Amino acid sequence: MQSYFMYNARLGIELPSLTLEWEDYDKQTQQAILLHWEKIRGRIPDRIVDLEDFINEKQARLEEEMDFKKSCQLNSEIAELASVINDLWIWYRTNQDVTTKIHS
């Protein structure tokens, strides 16, 4: 499946990286791609929980931080993690129809 997916370091998951139109893949390849994506998709909520834990840790540090520059840095890190979570949810929800295709 390496030729159909590419690891995205920011999100911490593989994302589809298809070079052809979906219809140009044979049914067996489509099925394999869909099954692989469903495995990845199934891990997205766990990845989000991990990121939320990091946010909680940073927020706890932020509450104690007295240095303005460090506070700004922590806020920036929290915002980036929240952005990653948002993008992961988009990928998770956008591709909910994959399950339907697999069972068809």
Z-matrix of the N, CA and C atoms (Angstrom, degrees):
N
C 1 1.454
C 2 1.522 1 112.41
N 3 1.331 2 116.37 1 -4.49
C 4 1.457 3 119.95 2 -177.26
C 5 1.519 4 112.54 3 -58.92
N 6 1.325 5 117.26 4 -29.25
C 7 1.462 6 118.92 5 -178.42
C 8 1.528 7 112.41 6 -80.11
N 9 1.324 8 117.20 7 -9.92
C 10 1.466 9 120.77 8 -178.66
C 11 1.527 10 113.17 9 -109.76
N 12 1.323 11 116.55 10 -6.52
C 13 1.457 12 121.46 11 -178.89
C 14 1.522 13 109.74 12 -136.95
N 15 1.325 14 115.18 13 150.36
C 16 1.455 15 120.61 14 178.13
C 17 1.526 16 108.00 15 -132.60
N 18 1.325 17 115.61 16 134.09
C 19 1.456 18 120.14 17 -179.86
C 20 1.525 19 110.01 18 -69.42
N 21 1.329 20 116.07 19 131.63
C 22 1.454 21 122.29 20 176.26
C 23 1.527 22 107.22 21 -107.81
N 24 1.318 23 115.79 22 108.17
C 25 1.466 24 120.49 23 -175.23
C 26 1.528 25 112.06 24 -63.06
N 27 1.313 26 117.16 25 -36.41
C 28 1.463 27 120.10 26 -179.16
C 29 1.525 28 111.28 27 -62.61
N 30 1.323 29 116.78 28 -43.69
C 31 1.459 30 120.67 29 -178.29
C 32 1.526 31 112.28 30 -86.96
N 33 1.312 32 116.74 31 -21.74
C 34 1.452 33 120.19 32 179.76
C 35 1.516 34 114.24 33 77.34
N 36 1.327 35 116.34 34 22.09
C 37 1.471 36 121.59 35 178.62
C 38 1.525 37 109.07 36 -141.58
N 39 1.324 38 114.88 37 165.31
C 40 1.455 39 119.99 38 171.75
C 41 1.527 40 108.40 39 -82.25
N 42 1.326 41 115.85 40 143.76
C 43 1.461 42 121.66 41 175.94
C 44 1.525 43 108.80 42 -121.02
N 45 1.330 44 116.08 43 150.30
C 46 1.465 45 118.41 44 177.39
C 47 1.520 46 111.17 45 -58.30
N 48 1.313 47 115.09 46 139.49
C 49 1.458 48 121.84 47 178.08
C 50 1.528 49 107.07 48 -139.22
N 51 1.307 50 114.98 49 73.68
C 52 1.462 51 121.34 50 -174.12
C 53 1.522 52 110.11 51 -90.70
N 54 1.323 53 115.73 52 135.71
C 55 1.462 54 120.57 53 -178.54
C 56 1.526 55 112.31 54 -96.26
N 57 1.314 56 116.61 55 -16.73
C 58 1.459 57 121.69 56 -179.70
C 59 1.521 58 110.29 57 -113.49
N 60 1.312 59 115.58 58 165.83
C 61 1.457 60 119.95 59 170.05
C 62 1.523 61 107.89 60 -67.21
N 63 1.320 62 116.64 61 147.82
C 64 1.463 63 121.30 62 -176.40
C 65 1.529 64 112.18 63 -52.66
N 66 1.302 65 117.16 64 -42.87
C 67 1.458 66 122.23 65 -177.18
C 68 1.535 67 112.88 66 -66.65
N 69 1.334 68 117.08 67 -18.35
C 70 1.460 69 120.88 68 -179.25
C 71 1.530 70 113.06 69 -81.73
N 72 1.327 71 117.04 70 -9.65
C 73 1.468 72 120.44 71 175.28
C 74 1.529 73 108.33 72 -87.57
N 75 1.328 74 116.16 73 142.17
C 76 1.466 75 118.47 74 177.41
C 77 1.529 76 109.26 75 -69.38
N 78 1.321 77 115.99 76 162.18
C 79 1.467 78 121.73 77 -174.62
C 80 1.527 79 112.33 78 -58.62
N 81 1.324 80 117.18 79 -38.84
C 82 1.463 81 120.85 80 -179.54
C 83 1.538 82 110.45 81 -64.31
N 84 1.320 83 116.91 82 -42.90
C 85 1.456 84 121.09 83 178.53
C 86 1.525 85 110.40 84 -66.78
N 87 1.337 86 116.96 85 -42.63
C 88 1.461 87 120.12 86 176.71
C 89 1.523 88 110.68 87 -56.34
N 90 1.329 89 115.68 88 -46.26
C 91 1.465 90 120.74 89 -178.89
C 92 1.533 91 110.62 90 -61.60
N 93 1.326 92 116.99 91 -43.42
C 94 1.463 93 121.02 92 179.84
C 95 1.532 94 111.04 93 -64.44
N 96 1.314 95 116.35 94 -41.58
C 97 1.473 96 120.76 95 178.16
C 98 1.524 97 109.89 96 -63.09
N 99 1.319 98 116.10 97 -46.56
C 100 1.463 99 120.11 98 -178.93
C 101 1.526 100 112.01 99 -62.90
N 102 1.307 101 117.52 100 -41.33
C 103 1.462 102 120.18 101 179.10
C 104 1.522 103 111.33 102 -65.99
N 105 1.329 104 116.33 103 -41.05
C 106 1.461 105 119.69 104 177.98
C 107 1.530 106 109.95 105 -63.82
N 108 1.323 107 116.96 106 -44.02
C 109 1.467 108 120.04 107 179.54
C 110 1.529 109 110.49 108 -62.46
N 111 1.299 110 117.51 109 -39.38
C 112 1.467 111 120.54 110 -178.88
C 113 1.530 112 110.25 111 -63.43
N 114 1.323 113 117.99 112 -35.64
C 115 1.472 114 121.08 113 175.56
C 116 1.528 115 110.26 114 -64.79
N 117 1.325 116 115.81 115 -44.98
C 118 1.468 117 120.20 116 178.54
C 119 1.520 118 109.59 117 -62.96
N 120 1.299 119 115.99 118 -48.45
C 121 1.472 120 122.26 119 -178.08
C 122 1.518 121 110.87 120 -58.22
N 123 1.322 122 117.06 121 -37.38
C 124 1.454 123 121.72 122 -179.78
C 125 1.523 124 113.01 123 -65.51
N 126 1.328 125 116.82 124 -22.35
C 127 1.466 126 120.67 125 179.20
C 128 1.531 127 112.72 126 -90.19
N 129 1.319 128 117.70 127 -9.91
C 130 1.465 129 120.44 128 -176.99
C 131 1.532 130 112.11 129 -60.12
N 132 1.332 131 120.48 130 -46.26
C 133 1.475 132 118.23 131 179.32
C 134 1.534 133 113.14 132 -58.41
N 135 1.331 134 117.98 133 -37.13
C 136 1.466 135 120.59 134 177.11
C 137 1.526 136 111.03 135 -65.67
N 138 1.302 137 116.26 136 -39.64
C 139 1.466 138 120.87 137 177.55
C 140 1.526 139 109.80 138 -62.29
N 141 1.326 140 116.72 139 -40.34
C 142 1.468 141 121.49 140 179.11
C 143 1.525 142 110.61 141 -64.06
N 144 1.323 143 116.88 142 -43.04
C 145 1.467 144 120.66 143 178.31
C 146 1.529 145 110.34 144 -59.38
N 147 1.336 146 116.85 145 -43.21
C 148 1.465 147 120.26 146 178.21
C 149 1.528 148 111.21 147 -60.43
N 150 1.319 149 116.55 148 -43.82
C 151 1.464 150 120.38 149 179.58
C 152 1.527 151 111.44 150 -66.36
N 153 1.325 152 116.58 151 -37.20
C 154 1.466 153 119.80 152 177.06
C 155 1.525 154 110.78 153 -63.57
N 156 1.333 155 117.06 154 -35.90
C 157 1.466 156 120.86 155 175.80
C 158 1.528 157 110.43 156 -62.57
N 159 1.334 158 116.97 157 -42.67
C 160 1.465 159 120.51 158 177.08
C 161 1.526 160 111.05 159 -61.77
N 162 1.329 161 116.06 160 -41.26
C 163 1.466 162 119.90 161 178.36
C 164 1.520 163 109.96 162 -61.85
N 165 1.329 164 116.82 163 -44.94
C 166 1.464 165 120.18 164 179.97
C 167 1.524 166 111.84 165 -60.65
N 168 1.331 167 116.73 166 -40.63
C 169 1.464 168 120.79 167 177.17
C 170 1.531 169 110.79 168 -62.10
N 171 1.326 170 115.61 169 -44.59
C 172 1.463 171 119.59 170 -178.73
C 173 1.528 172 110.96 171 -68.02
N 174 1.321 173 117.29 172 -36.40
C 175 1.462 174 120.01 173 177.95
C 176 1.528 175 110.53 174 -66.05
N 177 1.327 176 116.62 175 -37.58
C 178 1.468 177 119.99 176 177.35
C 179 1.529 178 109.88 177 -64.33
N 180 1.328 179 116.47 178 -41.71
C 181 1.468 180 120.16 179 177.02
C 182 1.525 181 110.78 180 -65.35
N 183 1.321 182 115.83 181 -37.23
C 184 1.466 183 120.42 182 -179.24
C 185 1.529 184 111.09 183 -63.82
N 186 1.319 185 116.67 184 -37.94
C 187 1.474 186 120.48 185 179.37
C 188 1.515 187 111.91 186 -61.44
N 189 1.324 188 116.75 187 -30.37
C 190 1.459 189 121.75 188 -177.41
C 191 1.529 190 112.89 189 -94.23
N 192 1.319 191 116.74 190 -15.78
C 193 1.470 192 121.08 191 -173.00
C 194 1.522 193 111.27 192 -72.49
N 195 1.326 194 115.15 193 129.82
C 196 1.463 195 121.02 194 179.60
C 197 1.532 196 112.01 195 -104.09
N 198 1.320 197 116.59 196 -20.21
C 199 1.454 198 121.21 197 -178.59
C 200 1.526 199 109.52 198 -81.85
N 201 1.333 200 116.40 199 124.10
C 202 1.463 201 121.19 200 -175.32
C 203 1.529 202 111.94 201 -61.65
N 204 1.330 203 117.28 202 -43.62
C 205 1.473 204 120.25 203 -179.21
C 206 1.521 205 111.14 204 -62.58
N 207 1.306 206 116.55 205 -42.69
C 208 1.461 207 120.36 206 178.91
C 209 1.526 208 110.41 207 -66.55
N 210 1.316 209 117.14 208 -36.58
C 211 1.469 210 120.99 209 176.54
C 212 1.527 211 111.04 210 -62.43
N 213 1.323 212 115.23 211 -42.83
C 214 1.467 213 119.62 212 178.23
C 215 1.523 214 110.72 213 -63.69
N 216 1.329 215 116.83 214 -40.93
C 217 1.455 216 121.00 215 178.50
C 218 1.527 217 110.66 216 -62.84
N 219 1.323 218 117.15 217 -45.27
C 220 1.464 219 120.74 218 178.47
C 221 1.524 220 110.84 219 -61.97
N 222 1.325 221 117.09 220 -42.11
C 223 1.468 222 120.73 221 177.26
C 224 1.519 223 111.13 222 -60.42
N 225 1.321 224 115.97 223 -41.34
C 226 1.465 225 120.61 224 178.59
C 227 1.527 226 110.87 225 -63.60
N 228 1.320 227 117.01 226 -43.68
C 229 1.460 228 121.47 227 178.56
C 230 1.530 229 111.33 228 -63.68
N 231 1.302 230 116.54 229 -40.91
C 232 1.476 231 121.07 230 177.94
C 233 1.526 232 109.89 231 -63.10
N 234 1.326 233 116.32 232 -43.84
C 235 1.467 234 120.38 233 179.86
C 236 1.524 235 111.07 234 -62.48
N 237 1.334 236 117.36 235 -40.35
C 238 1.464 237 120.48 236 179.15
C 239 1.521 238 110.78 237 -65.47
N 240 1.327 239 117.06 238 -43.46
C 241 1.471 240 119.84 239 177.92
C 242 1.531 241 110.94 240 -62.53
N 243 1.315 242 116.94 241 -40.22
C 244 1.466 243 120.42 242 177.82
C 245 1.526 244 110.46 243 -63.79
N 246 1.323 245 116.80 244 -37.33
C 247 1.460 246 121.02 245 177.58
C 248 1.534 247 111.04 246 -64.72
N 249 1.318 248 116.51 247 -40.68
C 250 1.468 249 120.72 248 177.96
C 251 1.532 250 109.25 249 -63.27
N 252 1.332 251 116.74 250 -44.57
C 253 1.469 252 120.33 251 178.21
C 254 1.519 253 110.20 252 -58.67
N 255 1.317 254 117.16 253 -44.92
C 256 1.459 255 121.07 254 178.94
C 257 1.528 256 111.15 255 -58.79
N 258 1.328 257 116.66 256 -45.76
C 259 1.465 258 120.64 257 179.49
C 260 1.531 259 111.50 258 -63.94
N 261 1.328 260 116.46 259 -39.11
C 262 1.468 261 119.46 260 177.66
C 263 1.524 262 111.18 261 -63.06
N 264 1.335 263 116.77 262 -42.37
C 265 1.473 264 119.04 263 177.79
C 266 1.525 265 111.20 264 -63.58
N 267 1.318 266 116.71 265 -37.10
C 268 1.472 267 119.73 266 177.32
C 269 1.522 268 109.63 267 -61.02
N 270 1.336 269 117.12 268 -48.04
C 271 1.467 270 119.78 269 178.22
C 272 1.523 271 111.16 270 -61.59
N 273 1.304 272 116.55 271 -40.44
C 274 1.466 273 120.52 272 -178.67
C 275 1.530 274 110.89 273 -64.02
N 276 1.314 275 116.91 274 -46.16
C 277 1.473 276 120.76 275 -176.18
C 278 1.523 277 113.03 276 -78.96
N 279 1.314 278 116.62 277 -35.92
C 280 1.463 279 120.57 278 -178.14
C 281 1.515 280 110.95 279 -61.32
N 282 1.293 281 117.00 280 -32.31
C 283 1.450 282 121.32 281 -173.22
C 284 1.523 283 113.48 282 -105.75
N 285 1.321 284 117.80 283 24.71
C 286 1.458 285 120.51 284 178.48
C 287 1.524 286 111.73 285 -64.69
N 288 1.321 287 117.34 286 -25.71
C 289 1.465 288 120.26 287 -179.62
C 290 1.522 289 112.48 288 -70.93
N 291 1.330 290 117.47 289 -9.43
C 292 1.464 291 120.75 290 178.51
C 293 1.522 292 110.06 291 -62.02
N 294 1.318 293 116.87 292 -41.95
C 295 1.463 294 120.42 293 -179.74
C 296 1.525 295 110.66 294 -58.52
N 297 1.304 296 116.88 295 -40.14
C 298 1.454 297 121.26 296 178.87
C 299 1.533 298 110.29 297 -63.26
N 300 1.326 299 116.72 298 -42.75
C 301 1.463 300 120.26 299 179.94
C 302 1.524 301 111.42 300 -64.65
N 303 1.326 302 116.76 301 -38.31
C 304 1.452 303 120.06 302 -178.96
C 305 1.519 304 110.80 303 -63.29
N 306 1.315 305 117.35 304 -40.58
C 307 1.464 306 121.49 305 -175.85
C 308 1.520 307 113.18 306 -86.36
N 309 1.322 308 116.71 307 0.46
C 310 1.472 309 119.90 308 179.55
C 311 1.514 310 110.79 309 -83.56
